[in-house]
Amino acid sequence: MKLVTFSQQGRARVGVQVEGGIVPLDSLAPSAPPDMLGVIDAGDEILDAVRNELAKGKAEIIAAGEVRLLAPIPVPRANIMCVGKNYYEHATEFEGSGFDASSGGQNIPDVPIFFTKAPGSVIGPGDEIDSSLDSDNSVDYEGELTVVIGKQGRKISPEKAFDYVFGYTIINDVTARATQQRHKQWFLGKSFDTFCPMGPAIVTADEIPDPRVMRLETRVNGELRQNVSVRDLIFDIPTLIATASRGMTLRPGDLIATGTPAGVGIGFKPPRFLKPGDVVSITIEPIGTLTNRVA
């Protein structure tokens, strides 16, 4: 299923995106929680009930034009976990950019490089990225496939990792590059307000049995900048989940952005940073396209 959080007449709800619009979850399962985190917590019981009702073909569909999509998880419970330099070409691109303070001259990391973004940086599809917060005019884009954790676990083995995945969404790991370089770490420059567009949906894991078959494409003003297969990750999703959970408990609703491929703004000579009026669109099917304008 393709689950969304949407606003209708000022009220936020969870729904299933179907052809022609959105079916509110509470119209299919009256006991459904009112927000996405609650739905993730509830697990298969609610999802199975929703699937059964959808199969009857009698659901009332709200036209897409009557609602506004929000981030699937508008306020995450914890920092969003992210992974740096996790595509081969991007690792080389980033090392040569002059903005990488993480490697000590090593292009390809030996282990996954984890960092986080603040929950308050999240915005939804169609919301604006506020570039004025970066006085250095160094705002960059990073399209990323993101894993949504569905079950609590620690010391999860790679072989069992997919058992803990609820689904997948898209994150744009927007970054103030000069801040990132100046502070020699990644948290501050990636946690500005509006610097974590998320969406447009969470596709449940049963519909994506092998995420490696997906492709990620990022366009800026229609120009293709990033185009890669998820198969090209240096550290695959089971490895990321196993590494993150080695000494830390993962909980339902936790997010792991798996890394961005080559083609970011700092990969160009000179860098091609975002500016007001630019439109960034990230597509990963079957999740959809996440589009945000830069203000």
N, C-alpha and C positions, 0 to 999 in steps of 0.2 A: 504494500500500500504506500501511497504517497501522502504523508501527513503534513498538514500545514497549521500554522497559527494565523488567524485572520481577525480583522476588526470590522464589525458591522454596527453602524449607529453607535460608535464609541465603546462597544463591548468586545473584549478579546475572547475568542473561542478557538477550539481545536477542531479541525475538519479533515476530511479525506478529499484530496483533489482527484476529480474524475473528469471524463470528457464532458465539456460544457459548463463546468463550474466546480463548486465545492459542496460536499454534504457534511453538515455539522455532526460531530461525533456524538453529541448528546441526543440527536434525533435517531441515531441508530442503536445506541446503548445508553438508556437514561441514567445508568449508574456511572457513566464515564467521568473521570476527573475533569475539572474545568481548564486545566493547563497541560502543556506538553510534558513537563516534568512529572506530573501526576500520572499521565498516561504511560510514560516509561516505567515509573515505579510499579504500576499495576500489571504490566507485562502481558503475557499471552492470553490471560483470561478476558481482558477487555478487547484485545485485538481479534481474538477468535469470534467474539460476539459481534463485533463490527463486520467482519468478513461474512459471517452468516447472514446478517441483515442485508448487506450490499448484494449478496448473491440472489436475493429475492427480486431484485430489480424494481423495487417500489420506493426507493429513497427520493426525498424531495431535494432537488439540486438548486443551490443559490448561484445565480449567474456570477461569473468572475468579475464582471464590471460593477457589481453591487458591493464588493468588499475590498478591503485593503490588506494585502499580505504583510505580516510582521515577520521578524526573525522567528524561526521555528521554536527556539528557546530564547525568548527575549531577555531574560535575566538568568544566566547560568548560576548554579550554586557555588561554583568555584572558578578559579582562573582557568582559562582555556589553555590546554597543553598544546604546544607547537613543536615542530621538529625542523631544525635548520639543516641546510645543505644535504637534502635527502634525494636529490636527483643528480646523476653524474655530471651532466653538462652545466647545471646551475652551480654545483660545487666549484667547478673550475671558473665559471663566469664570476662568481662572487669573490673568489680568492683574488682574481685579477682586477677587481673593481676599486680596490683601495679602501673599501668600507668594512672589510672583515677583520674584526679584532679577536676572532675566536680560535684561529687555527694554528698560529705560530708557523705559517708557511706550508701547512699541509692541506692539499686540495680535498682529498676524500677522507672523511672521518672514519676512525676505527670502530666507533660506537655511535649510536644515535645521540644527537645533540638536542636536548630538551630545553625549552624555555616556556614562558607563559605570557598571556595577554590578560589584562584586567577585564572582569565581567562587564564593567561599565562602558567598555568600548563597543559593545554590540549594537548594531543597527540592522534594519531589515531591508528586504528588496525595495528598491525605489527611493529609499532614504538617501540623504546627501552626505557625502564625506566632507567634513569641514577642514579644508586645507589651510585656512587662516590660522589654525592652531600651531602650525609649523612655520615659525618666522624665517626659517632658512630656505623655504620653498624647495624642499627636497622630498616631497611625498611620492611614494612608490607603491606599486600594486604587487600582489602575490596571490595568484589563484591556487587554491588548495582543496583537495578532497579531504573531508573531515569525518572521522569515525565518532559515532555516538554510542557510548557504553550503555548496556542495558541491564547488567547484573553486577552485584558487588563481588569483588574478588581481589585476592592478593596472591602473589607467587603463581600467576597464571602461566601455564606452559604454552609455547607456540602452538602445539598441537590442539590445545583446547581454546585458543584465543577467540576464534570466531563464535564460540558458544556465548561469549560475553558481549557481542556486538548487537545493539538494537537496530542500528541503521546507519545511513550515510547522508551527509549534507555537504554544502559548499561554504567555504569561508574565504574572504579576501583579506589576507594578512597585511593590511595597509601599514606602511612603515614610514616614519620620518627618518630618512637615512642619515642626515647630519647629526641628529640627536643620538642615533644608534652608534655612529662613529665616535662622537665626542665622549660619550659615557662608557665606551668599550664594553657594552653589554646590550642586550636586546630588549629588555622589558620596557623601559621608558619610551623608546621610540616607536614601539608597537602598541602602546596602551592609551594613546590619546583618545579622547571621546570621539566616537564615530569611526574609529579605525579598525572595526571588526564587522564589516557587513557579513551577514549569514543568511542562507536560504537557497532557493525559494521554498524548499521542502526538505523533509526527512523521508527518504525511501527506506522502508523496512528491509532488514537483512535477507529475508526470504526471497526477495525479488532480485537480489544481487548476490548470488551464491559465490561468484568469483569476481571480486572488485578489480582484479588485474586486467579484465577485458575492457574497462572503461577508458575513455580518453578525456583529457582536460584541454580546453581551449580558452584562451583569454584574448579579448579584443579591446582595444582602446580606440574609440571613435570609429569602430568598424574595422580597424586594421588588426590583423591577426598577429599577436605578439608571442603567445605561448601555445604550443601544440605538442602534446606528449601522451604516451600511453602510461597508465598507472603501473604497468608491468616494469617500467624503468626505475621505480623506486630503488634506492640503494638498500634501505632496510624496509622490508615489507611489513604489512599491517600486523601479522602475528608477532613479528620480532618487536615492533613498537609496543604492543600491548604487554608482552612478556617483560620487556625492559622497564616500562613505567611501573608495572605492578610488582617488581621484584621486592621492594621494601615499602611500598605505598599502596594503600587500599584504593582500588578504583571503585567508583560508585555510579549507580544509574544516573544518566544525564551528563556524566563527564564527557568532555570533548577532546579529541586528539586530532589536530590539523597535521596532516602527514608530510607536509613540505611542498615547496613550490618548484616548478621546473625552470629551465633557462628561458630567457626572454623578458626578464624584469627590466625596469627602467635603467638601473645602474649597469646593466650589461651592455648598453650602447655607449659609443664614444662620439660626442660627449653624452652624458646620461640624459635620458628622456623622462624627466619627472612629470608628474601629473600637474595640471593647472586648472583653475576654475573654468567650468564649462565642459571639461572632458567627461566622457561616459565610458565606464569600465564594465564589460560584460564577461562573465565567466560561465562556461557551459560544460557540464558533465552529465551526459545522459546515462541513465534515465532520470537523474535528479532534476534537471532543467537548467535554466539560465538565471544567474544572479546578476542584476544590473543596478549600478549606482552612478549617479552623477556627482562630479566634484564641484563643491561650492567654494 
